[in-house]
Amino acid sequence: MKLNVTLDEKASKAFEEVKKYMGFEHNTSVVGLMISHEEDRILRASRRKVFLPNAIYDKAEKAAKALNLTIDEYIDSVTEQLLKNPKEGLKQTS
């Protein structure tokens, strides 16, 4: 993809500052960085965070690794199962 952009003076200064600060030699590196940051922001906006105690998170992380899943994939699958059968999540822990 070819992209031609003309920036006003203020945006041009900001672009050059980012380029200098990040140590980039090429304009395409700055554009790649900006795209990556925006994509991350979009992905984060599409999810809500659920905070778990460290001990539970550690157990979930081990279970995810055992199933060759990421922690997010594992939590998603467990959550979907619990939503299908909510009474499973009501078992008392003692």
C-alpha positions in Angstrom: 0.0 0.0 0.0 1.3 3.4 -0.9 0.3 6.3 1.3 0.9 10.0 0.6 0.2 12.4 3.4 0.7 16.2 3.8 0.9 17.4 7.4 0.4 20.9 8.6 3.3 22.6 10.5 2.1 21.5 14.0 1.5 17.9 13.0 4.8 17.8 11.1 6.7 19.0 14.2 4.9 16.4 16.3 5.7 13.6 13.8 9.4 14.6 13.8 9.5 14.7 17.6 8.0 11.2 17.8 10.5 10.0 15.1 13.4 11.5 17.0 12.3 10.4 20.5 11.8 6.8 19.3 15.1 6.8 17.4 13.5 5.9 14.1 15.3 6.6 10.8 12.3 6.1 8.5 8.9 7.7 8.4 7.3 4.3 7.8 8.5 3.3 11.3 6.5 6.1 12.9 3.4 5.3 10.8 3.8 1.6 11.8 4.1 2.6 15.5 1.0 4.8 15.3 -1.0 2.0 13.6 0.1 -0.5 16.2 -0.9 1.8 19.1 -4.3 2.5 17.6 -4.9 -1.2 16.9 -4.0 -2.0 20.5 -6.4 0.7 21.8 -9.2 -0.7 19.6 -8.7 -4.2 21.0 -8.5 -3.0 24.6 -11.7 -1.0 24.1 -13.5 -4.2 22.9 -12.8 -6.0 26.2 -13.6 -5.4 29.8 -11.1 -6.4 32.5 -12.0 -8.8 35.2 -9.7 -8.6 38.2 -8.8 -11.9 39.8 -6.9 -12.6 43.0 -3.3 -13.6 42.2 -3.7 -17.2 43.3 -6.7 -17.7 41.1 -5.0 -16.0 38.1 -1.9 -18.3 38.6 -4.1 -21.4 38.6 -5.9 -20.2 35.5 -2.6 -19.4 33.8 -1.4 -23.0 34.5 -4.6 -24.5 33.2 -4.4 -22.4 30.1 -0.8 -23.5 29.4 -1.8 -27.2 29.9 -4.5 -26.7 27.3 -2.1 -24.8 25.0 -4.3 -21.7 25.2 -3.5 -18.1 26.1 -4.9 -16.9 29.4 -7.5 -14.8 27.6 -8.6 -17.7 25.5 -8.9 -19.9 28.6 -10.8 -17.3 30.6 -13.2 -16.8 27.7 -13.9 -20.5 27.4 -14.5 -20.9 31.2 -16.7 -17.9 31.2 -18.7 -19.1 28.2 -19.2 -22.5 29.9 -20.4 -20.9 33.1 -22.8 -18.7 31.3 -24.3 -21.8 29.6 -24.6 -23.5 33.0 -24.6 -20.8 35.7 -25.2 -23.3 38.6 -21.7 -24.7 38.1 -20.3 -21.4 39.3 -22.3 -21.5 42.5 -20.5 -24.5 44.0 -19.2 -23.6 47.5 -15.5 -23.6 48.1 -14.4 -24.3 51.6 
